[in-house]
Amino acid sequence: MSVYRSTRSSAEQQVSFEDAVITGLAKDGGLFIPSEIPSVPADFLSAWRDLSFQELAFKIMRLYIKEAEIPDKDLKDLVERSYSTFRSEEVTPTVKLDSHDNLFLLELFHGPTYAFKDVALQFVGNLFEYFLQRKNKGKAEDDPTRDTITVVGATSGDTGSAAIYGLRNKKDVSVFILYPTGRISPIQELQMTTVVDDNIHTLSVNGTFDDCQALVKEVFNDSEFNDKWHIGAINSINWARILAQITYYFYSYLQVSQAVGHGRVKFIVPSGNFGDILAGFYASQMGLPVEKLVVATNENDILNRFLNTGKYDKGDVKPTHSPAMDIVVSSNFERFLWYMIKKTIGKNDEKATGEILNNYMKELSTKGVFTVPQEVLDKATSILDSDRITNKETVSTIKKIYEATSNNYIIDPHTSVGIATTLNQIKKDNDPSIAYVSLSTAHPAKFSEVVDEALTSYPDYSFEKDVLPDELKNLSTLPKKIKLIEIATLESIKDTIIKTLS
């Protein structure tokens, strides 16, 4: 256990946890997955019930990382340092909305950039630094043989700032974040471009998030360039991102099941690149008795369409009120699909599973679409449910929660997509014995236009007074560092990286 393989490989190629994290993407273009999903102890519901978030994170990560790679003392230190930056002592607290008896919100926005990505990226930043310090021990600062990492990532808003805050000033790490010009919120852009540390570089790309994500994958697939500049991944294609997010499913489940006195819990997850809900899938496969995982999509609903038809069809991306979800190719879905294929048409043969998945990915690349057999779809829908929420519903749900809660609770548009999906689930299930945990993925301050659209008609509402933290108010006064990429090609990105690093 604690070794990793590629989703697309038909051979038994296995790498260590460190190699999976540092390289990010497998050489065959696939994503790294654990060779085996570990099981939690049979008594975890009682044994882990009173653990802190940090203690729980250590227990879960230890199952996926060999002690020979990271000793207990070092792993505990990595976890403690990663979550010392959070504003909540619980790191990811679960709160009950008093408007509904069985609706809970898992608040994931208490990290330094006010988004759920911090839970993983604070850890990943420290992990990169840990591995590099170990490799470079005893080497002088100007030693040309020092190991380095050039992190290249794409963001639809929150990943970029979380990656930047996780990696700023990290020795031997350079960071290049691509984001689509004009397609993220002003606060998100300010969070990235006002970090002027020497190792941080933000690239505003003329195109969509999917264009940015495709460019990043092209960079990784250029083996000569990759080898020379030691390219590393920070997007949720990096396994360490998924690993770090598994903890809050266990943490929230243990809290909620105690509060309601039973274990029937559904998790509803606003989904774009599928990494957040994939962590929930791994939690369930480890033994967390999740009733169902529900994919909440906006009008860019490739996942909802797939779960209704078995057809994975890219279509065109459209701007919505929840821009971090404006994605038409959900990269992490490949990991989930690998398991669905293995358990059905792959006949538990990993070689055959890799070949089948690789063919699907080729179809997606060349035709923009692939369709799975009914048995694969049936397996997927036994684990996942889904819904599609419109812009209009996003705004109306922000209003609904504000009005219905005694403390006028304010949510961001991505959280609104999740809650709207949850309310639809509650109505569909009509079963008061189920508890619903909706993931709140970002602070409302990051999306002023939509929040204002929903709430400005209320006389007691003020965005500056009720929503905007002082830390974010000051961003507009800071100097900015940004580079515009007008023509988004692999060569233009490579040229920018080379000139910057040289």
Secondary structure as UniProt FT lines:
FT   STRAND          3..6
FT   STRAND          15..16
FT   HELIX           17..23
FT   TURN            27..28
FT   STRAND          31..34
FT   TURN            42..43
FT   HELIX           44..47
FT   TURN            49..50
FT   HELIX           53..64
FT   TURN            67..69
FT   HELIX           72..83
FT   TURN            84..85
FT   TURN            89..90
FT   STRAND          94..96
FT   TURN            98..99
FT   TURN            101..102
FT   STRAND          103..107
FT   TURN            112..113
FT   HELIX           117..135
FT   TURN            136..138
FT   TURN            141..142
FT   TURN            144..145
FT   STRAND          149..154
FT   HELIX           158..167
FT   TURN            168..169
FT   TURN            171..172
FT   STRAND          173..180
FT   TURN            181..182
FT   HELIX           186..193
FT   TURN            198..199
FT   STRAND          200..205
FT   HELIX           209..221
FT   HELIX           223..229
FT   STRAND          231..233
FT   TURN            236..237
FT   HELIX           239..260
FT   STRAND          265..270
FT   HELIX           275..286
FT   STRAND          292..297
FT   HELIX           302..309
FT   STRAND          311..313
FT   HELIX           323..325
FT   TURN            331..332
FT   HELIX           333..342
FT   TURN            343..348
FT   HELIX           350..367
FT   STRAND          369..371
FT   HELIX           374..381
FT   TURN            382..383
FT   STRAND          384..388
FT   HELIX           391..404
FT   TURN            406..407
FT   HELIX           413..429
FT   TURN            432..433
FT   STRAND          435..440
FT   HELIX           444..446
FT   HELIX           448..455
FT   TURN            456..457
FT   TURN            459..460
FT   HELIX           463..466
FT   HELIX           470..473
FT   HELIX           474..477
FT   STRAND          483..485
FT   HELIX           490..501
//
